[in-house]
C-alpha cells in the first residue's frame, strides 16, 4: 500500500444518469456486534466486509459512557464530510478551480426529538475555502449540496429496508 498511487476519481462521476431505477455502483456491509456489554453503541465491534474497517465502538462520556472509542455520530460525520469534500472537489476540478486547501467539517449532534419524544440527529456542515472568491465558493457549495448523496439523504431520507435475518 505504501507504493500505491492515489488519484482523484474521474470527472465521469459527474455524468447524469437517466435511468428509472436506483443502480448501485458500490455496496459495502459493516457488521456491528455488541461486545462486552452486548450493546453495539456502548461496547460494539464494527467490521466491514472487506476488513478495511475494524474498530471498537464506545458510548461517549456525554451519554454516560467511558469514551475512548469511536461512536456512530463520528462515523456519520466522517462519511458526510468525506463525501461532501469529494463532490465539491469534482465540481471544482471540472471548473479548474484550485481548492487544495479546502476543508469540510461536519458536526453531528445526537439529541432528544420534540416531535416524538425519542431521539434525532442534527448535522451542521462548515466549509473553509481559502483563496476562493466568496461568490464562487457559495455557488460551488450550492451545487455540491445538490450532488452529495449524504446531503440528499439528510434532506430526503434514505432508501433501504430494515429486515430481520436468521
N, C-alpha and C positions, 0 to 999 in steps of 0.2 A: 504493500500500500504506500510505502514511502516514495516510491518512484512513480506513483500514479499521477497522471497529468490531468489536473482538474480544468474543466472548461464550462462556461455557462451553457445553458440549453439553447437549442436552435430557435430562431425567431419564428419558425413554422408553428410553434406552440401558440402563436397569436392568430393563426388562420382560423376563420369562422367555421364552425360545424353546422351543417344544415339538416341533420337527421331529426327524426321524431322521437327517438328513444334515447335514454341515457346510455352511453357507451363507456365502459370502464377502460381506462388506459393503464392503470396501475392499481393493484389491490394488495393490501397487506393485512395481517392479523396480528394483534397484540393480545396476549392472554394474561390475565391477572389472576393469581391465586391469593388466598387470604393470609398466608404466612403464619407467624406465631400466634396472633390473636384471632385468626380465621376471619379477618376483616380486611378486605382489599385496600381500603383507604388508610387504615391505621398501620398495617404491617405487611401490605401486599408485596408481591413479587411480580414485576411486569417483564414479559419476554416477547419479542417479536418472532414471527415465524421464520425469519432468515437468520436469527441470532444476533443481529447487529444492535438491537436494543435489549439491554438486560439491566434492570435497576430495581432497587428497593424503594417501595413507597412508604411514606411516613406522614402521619397526621401532623400538620404544623402546630406549633405551640399556641397560636391564636385560637385554635379549635380544640385545645385541651390535650394535644399530643406531645410527644417528645421533640418533634422537629428532627433535624439532622438527616433528612432524606427528601427525595423528590415527591411532589404531590400532584394530583391531577390538574390543578389550576396552572402550575408551572409548565406542565406538558402542553396544555392548551395554548398558553401564552407563547411558548416556543414555536409551536406549529404555526400559529396565526402569524407571528412576526416573520418567520422564515418564508411563509407563502406570500405574504404581502410584499416583503422585500424582493422576492423573486419576480413577482408580477410587475412591480414598479421598475425593476432593473430591465426586464424585457421591453417594456414600453419606452423607457429612456434610451435603451440601445437602438431601438428602431428609429428614434428621432435623433440619434447621435448626440445625446446629452450625457455628459460625464457626471455620474452620481456616485463615483467611487467612495466618497466619504459619508454617504447616506447611512443613517441608522433608523431602524424601526423598533420601537419599544411598545410592547403590548402589556397592559396592566389588566389582570383578570381578578375580579373580586367575587368571592363566594359569600352569599348572604341570604337573609330572610326575604321571602316573596310576599308582599302585602296582598297580592291577588288571591292566592290560595292558602296562605299561611305556611307554606313549605319553604323550599329553597330555590334560589335562582343564581345565575351568573350575570355579571356585568363586565364589559370589556371596554377599555379606552386605548386607542391607538395614537401614538405620538411619532411623527416623522420629522427627522432632522435632515435637512438637505443643504449643507453649507455650499456656498459658491453657486447656487442655482437661483436665478431670479424668482422672486416670490410668486408672481403670476404664473410662471411656467411650472413651478413646484406645485401650486394649488391645482392646476389643470392636470398634471400627471397623477396627483393623488386622487382626484375625482375619477379619472379614467381607470386607475388601479382598483378603486372601490367597485367598479362595475365588472372587473376582470377576476379579482381574487376570490376563489371559492370559499375561503373562510369568512370573508365579509358577506358573501351571498348567504352562507349558512347562518350567520348571526342575524341576518335580516329576514330571511325567508324560511328558516328551519332547515332540517337535514332530511335527506332521503334515507330510508332504511327501515328495517324491520327488527323488532326485538323478539327473539324466539327462544324457547327452552329446548335444549338438546339433551339426549341421553349421555 
